[in-house]
């Protein structure tokens, strides 16, 4: 059986859509997992670099933005260092509305 590029693209979009509905995303400061679709109007941000200094006022604003729990990224970097970039790419792709 031969699959076309369109078939693979359609299959990928369907998979992404299913993942967007699943409650698999840990947020900073939250005890339950959320789906990307729970935040489709607001979005979920990646944690900011720890090495960058921000003003106190800006930090207060950042604390109000739903942010991916950095423990997830730390775990991935520790256990799957060769896959970090592809996992981050997948997380970014999940955040985009198709």
Long-range contacts (C-beta under 8 A, 24 or more apart in sequence): 13-98, 16-93, 16-94, 16-98, 17-98, 19-94, 20-94, 25-68, 25-94, 26-68, 26-69, 26-71, 26-72, 27-66, 27-67, 27-68, 27-69, 28-67, 28-68, 28-69, 28-70, 30-69, 34-66, 36-94, 36-95, 39-66, 40-97, 42-66, 43-95, 44-68, 44-95, 46-73, 46-88, 46-91, 47-73
